[in-house]
Amino acid sequence: MRVNIDLPVKEKELRELHLGDIIYLNGLIITARDQAHKKIIQLNEKGNLPNSLKNLEGSAIYHCGPIIRENKGDYEFISGGPTTSQRMNSFENEVIDILKVKFIIGKGGMKSLNTKNYRVIYLSLTGGCGAIIQKKVKKIVNVELKTLGICEAIWFLEIEDFGPLIVSQINEKSLYDQDF
C-alpha cells in the first residue's frame, strides 16, 4: 500500500504503518553518516548541540553521503543514494533519543535498532538510486558540521515525494529476518 507522509509525522500515522508498506515522505530530513552520529553525541554531551538539530522531532535521518555542488555559498544536491546503515548500529539509538526523529532511511537494516512501540521505524531505499533521489530534493535548507567534509556533514533537505521507501523494521519485526 502506498502511504504519503508529511513530516513531522504524527503518532497516529506511525501506528497505521506495517512491514512492507511503501511510503513517500514530504518535508524536512537530514543526512547523517557515522562521523556525524559520533559528533551529535559528543556535542550533546557537552551541551553544544546546534539549535538546528534540536528541532527535528518527528522527522528522519537519511544515511547518505551526498554529492553536493557548492557555488558562492549556495548548495546544489547532485546525487545521494543510501549508505549501509549497519555502520551506525552502535550510535543510532542514542542519536534517536537526542534528535527525536521517527524514521531512519538507509539500506540493509540495523541489527540493534530499537523499534519497539513505534519509537522509530526503519525505511529501506534501494541502493544505486542517487540520481533519482536528486529529483526528490527540492532544496538544501542548511548544513551543519561541514568541517567533517561534504559527505559526512549534516545536510538539511527539503524533500517532496521522497521514495519509494519500504517499511522494513517496525515494532521489533524486520523484513530482513524473514524467510522467503
C-alpha positions as a LaTeX table, in Angstrom:
\begin{tabular}{lrrr}
\hline
Residue & $x$ (\AA) & $y$ (\AA) & $z$ (\AA) \\
\hline
Met1 & 0.00 & 0.00 & 0.00 \\
Arg2 & 1.30 & 3.49 & $-0.86$ \\
Val3 & 1.31 & 5.94 & 2.03 \\
Asn4 & 2.18 & 9.65 & 1.78 \\
Ile5 & 3.52 & 11.21 & 4.97 \\
Asp6 & 4.19 & 14.86 & 5.72 \\
Leu7 & 6.96 & 15.47 & 8.23 \\
Pro8 & 6.95 & 15.86 & 11.13 \\
Val9 & 4.97 & 12.62 & 11.30 \\
Lys10 & 2.06 & 12.28 & 13.69 \\
Glu11 & 1.91 & 9.36 & 16.14 \\
Lys12 & $-1.39$ & 8.20 & 14.61 \\
Glu13 & 0.26 & 7.88 & 11.18 \\
Leu14 & 3.09 & 5.79 & 12.66 \\
Arg15 & 0.63 & 3.37 & 14.21 \\
Glu16 & $-1.04$ & 2.78 & 10.84 \\
Leu17 & 2.18 & 1.59 & 9.18 \\
His18 & 3.01 & $-2.09$ & 8.62 \\
Leu19 & 6.01 & $-4.07$ & 7.41 \\
Gly20 & 6.18 & $-3.91$ & 3.63 \\
Asp21 & 4.21 & $-0.68$ & 3.23 \\
Ile22 & 5.58 & 1.68 & 0.59 \\
Ile23 & 5.81 & 5.26 & 1.77 \\
Tyr24 & 6.77 & 8.63 & 0.35 \\
Leu25 & 7.92 & 11.47 & 2.59 \\
Asn26 & 7.45 & 15.24 & 2.27 \\
Gly27 & 9.10 & 17.84 & 4.46 \\
Leu28 & 12.48 & 18.22 & 6.14 \\
Ile29 & 15.02 & 15.41 & 6.65 \\
Ile30 & 18.72 & 15.35 & 7.45 \\
Thr31 & 21.59 & 13.27 & 6.11 \\
Ala32 & 23.98 & 11.75 & 8.63 \\
Arg33 & 26.62 & 9.06 & 8.47 \\
Asp34 & 28.88 & 7.59 & 11.16 \\
Gln35 & 31.09 & 10.65 & 11.77 \\
Ala36 & 28.05 & 12.91 & 12.09 \\
His37 & 26.44 & 10.45 & 14.51 \\
Lys38 & 29.55 & 10.46 & 16.71 \\
Lys39 & 29.69 & 14.26 & 16.65 \\
Ile40 & 25.99 & 14.64 & 17.54 \\
Ile41 & 26.57 & 12.52 & 20.65 \\
Gln42 & 29.72 & 14.47 & 21.61 \\
Leu43 & 28.05 & 17.86 & 21.12 \\
Asn44 & 25.01 & 16.78 & 23.12 \\
Glu45 & 27.20 & 15.53 & 25.99 \\
Lys46 & 28.93 & 18.94 & 26.10 \\
Gly47 & 25.64 & 20.85 & 25.87 \\
Asn48 & 26.67 & 22.30 & 22.49 \\
Leu49 & 24.12 & 20.70 & 20.16 \\
Pro50 & 23.27 & 23.25 & 17.41 \\
Asn51 & 19.74 & 24.64 & 17.61 \\
Ser52 & 19.01 & 23.34 & 14.12 \\
Leu53 & 19.41 & 19.78 & 15.46 \\
Lys54 & 17.01 & 20.44 & 18.31 \\
Asn55 & 14.00 & 20.88 & 16.01 \\
Leu56 & 13.86 & 17.51 & 14.25 \\
Glu57 & 11.21 & 15.74 & 16.33 \\
Gly58 & 9.10 & 13.52 & 14.06 \\
Ser59 & 11.49 & 13.86 & 11.13 \\
Ala60 & 14.00 & 11.45 & 9.53 \\
Ile61 & 17.70 & 10.71 & 9.31 \\
Tyr62 & 18.83 & 9.62 & 5.86 \\
His63 & 22.01 & 7.51 & 5.90 \\
Cys64 & 23.61 & 9.16 & 2.92 \\
Gly65 & 26.88 & 10.75 & 1.87 \\
Pro66 & 25.55 & 13.06 & $-0.82$ \\
Ile67 & 27.35 & 14.68 & $-3.72$ \\
Ile68 & 26.88 & 18.41 & $-3.25$ \\
Arg69 & 27.97 & 21.25 & $-5.53$ \\
Glu70 & 28.89 & 24.49 & $-3.82$ \\
Asn71 & 28.69 & 27.75 & $-5.74$ \\
Lys72 & 29.27 & 31.07 & $-3.95$ \\
Gly73 & 27.68 & 29.94 & $-0.70$ \\
Asp74 & 24.75 & 28.17 & $-2.33$ \\
Tyr75 & 24.50 & 24.40 & $-2.44$ \\
Glu76 & 23.03 & 22.05 & $-5.01$ \\
Phe77 & 22.16 & 18.42 & $-4.30$ \\
Ile78 & 23.64 & 16.42 & $-7.22$ \\
Ser79 & 23.15 & 12.83 & $-6.10$ \\
Gly80 & 22.71 & 10.83 & $-2.93$ \\
Gly81 & 21.91 & 7.16 & $-2.69$ \\
Pro82 & 21.61 & 5.38 & 0.67 \\
Thr83 & 24.59 & 4.23 & 2.72 \\
Thr84 & 24.68 & 0.88 & 4.51 \\
Ser85 & 23.02 & 1.55 & 7.85 \\
Gln86 & 24.82 & $-1.06$ & 9.93 \\
Arg87 & 27.80 & 1.30 & 10.20 \\
Met88 & 25.66 & 3.38 & 12.56 \\
Asn89 & 24.48 & 0.45 & 14.75 \\
Ser90 & 26.46 & 1.49 & 17.83 \\
Phe91 & 25.29 & 5.13 & 17.69 \\
Glu92 & 21.78 & 5.15 & 16.27 \\
Asn93 & 19.61 & 4.56 & 19.33 \\
Glu94 & 21.36 & 7.33 & 21.26 \\
Val95 & 21.10 & 9.74 & 18.31 \\
Ile96 & 17.38 & 8.95 & 18.01 \\
Asp97 & 16.94 & 9.80 & 21.69 \\
Ile98 & 18.78 & 13.10 & 21.19 \\
Leu99 & 17.09 & 14.22 & 17.96 \\
Lys100 & 13.68 & 12.55 & 18.50 \\
Val101 & 13.42 & 11.51 & 14.84 \\
Lys102 & 10.86 & 8.85 & 13.91 \\
Phe103 & 12.36 & 7.44 & 10.72 \\
Ile104 & 15.76 & 6.08 & 9.74 \\
Ile105 & 16.28 & 5.75 & 5.98 \\
Gly106 & 19.05 & 3.60 & 4.58 \\
Lys107 & 19.89 & 0.22 & 3.13 \\
Gly108 & 20.49 & $-3.13$ & 4.75 \\
Gly109 & 18.62 & $-2.67$ & 8.02 \\
Met110 & 20.05 & $-2.33$ & 11.51 \\
Lys111 & 20.59 & $-5.19$ & 13.96 \\
Ser112 & 20.50 & $-3.10$ & 17.15 \\
Leu113 & 17.77 & $-0.59$ & 16.22 \\
Asn114 & 15.12 & $-0.31$ & 18.94 \\
Thr115 & 11.80 & $-0.04$ & 17.07 \\
Lys116 & 9.58 & $-1.17$ & 19.96 \\
Asn117 & 6.30 & 0.76 & 20.39 \\
Tyr118 & 6.86 & 2.89 & 17.25 \\
Arg119 & 9.90 & 4.58 & 18.84 \\
Val120 & 11.41 & 4.70 & 15.35 \\
Ile121 & 10.74 & 2.98 & 12.02 \\
Tyr122 & 13.42 & 1.84 & 9.58 \\
Leu123 & 12.74 & 2.60 & 5.92 \\
Ser124 & 14.73 & 0.88 & 3.18 \\
Leu125 & 15.72 & 2.65 & 0.00 \\
Thr126 & 17.21 & 0.77 & $-2.91$ \\
Gly127 & 20.93 & 1.35 & $-3.38$ \\
Gly128 & 22.14 & 2.88 & $-6.63$ \\
Cys129 & 19.27 & 5.34 & $-6.93$ \\
Gly130 & 21.13 & 8.56 & $-6.10$ \\
Ala131 & 20.29 & 10.30 & $-9.37$ \\
Ile132 & 16.58 & 9.54 & $-8.90$ \\
Ile133 & 16.68 & 10.83 & $-5.34$ \\
Gln134 & 18.17 & 14.09 & $-6.62$ \\
Lys135 & 14.81 & 14.85 & $-8.22$ \\
Lys136 & 13.08 & 14.44 & $-4.84$ \\
Val137 & 15.27 & 17.01 & $-3.08$ \\
Lys138 & 13.70 & 20.41 & $-3.64$ \\
Lys139 & 16.18 & 22.47 & $-1.68$ \\
Ile140 & 19.11 & 22.32 & 0.71 \\
Val141 & 17.92 & 24.31 & 3.71 \\
Asn142 & 21.02 & 24.20 & 5.91 \\
Val143 & 24.28 & 22.40 & 6.60 \\
Glu144 & 25.86 & 21.59 & 9.97 \\
Leu145 & 29.27 & 20.10 & 10.75 \\
Lys146 & 30.66 & 20.95 & 7.32 \\
Thr147 & 34.14 & 20.63 & 8.83 \\
Leu148 & 33.60 & 16.84 & 8.71 \\
Gly149 & 33.62 & 17.08 & 4.89 \\
Ile150 & 30.86 & 17.23 & 2.29 \\
Cys151 & 29.83 & 13.57 & 2.60 \\
Glu152 & 29.94 & 13.48 & 6.41 \\
Ala153 & 28.30 & 16.86 & 7.03 \\
Ile154 & 24.67 & 17.01 & 8.11 \\
Trp155 & 22.57 & 18.32 & 5.25 \\
Phe156 & 19.04 & 19.57 & 5.89 \\
Leu157 & 16.95 & 18.68 & 2.87 \\
Glu158 & 13.50 & 19.83 & 1.89 \\
Ile159 & 12.04 & 16.82 & 0.11 \\
Glu160 & 8.94 & 16.06 & $-1.90$ \\
Asp161 & 7.57 & 12.63 & $-2.78$ \\
Phe162 & 10.79 & 11.09 & $-1.39$ \\
Gly163 & 10.64 & 7.38 & $-2.07$ \\
Pro164 & 9.63 & 4.71 & $-2.67$ \\
Leu165 & 10.67 & 3.72 & 0.85 \\
Ile166 & 9.83 & 0.28 & 2.25 \\
Val167 & 8.82 & $-0.08$ & 5.89 \\
Ser168 & 11.44 & $-2.70$ & 6.81 \\
Gln169 & 11.75 & $-2.62$ & 10.59 \\
Ile170 & 8.93 & $-1.77$ & 12.99 \\
Asn171 & 7.94 & $-2.94$ & 16.46 \\
Glu172 & 10.93 & $-5.27$ & 16.70 \\
Lys173 & 9.94 & $-7.03$ & 13.47 \\
Ser174 & 12.11 & $-6.89$ & 10.40 \\
Leu175 & 11.80 & $-7.83$ & 6.75 \\
Tyr176 & 15.49 & $-8.68$ & 6.97 \\
Asp177 & 14.70 & $-11.53$ & 9.38 \\
Gln178 & 12.03 & $-13.11$ & 7.18 \\
Asp179 & 12.48 & $-16.47$ & 5.48 \\
Phe180 & 11.32 & $-16.25$ & 1.89 \\
\hline
\end{tabular}
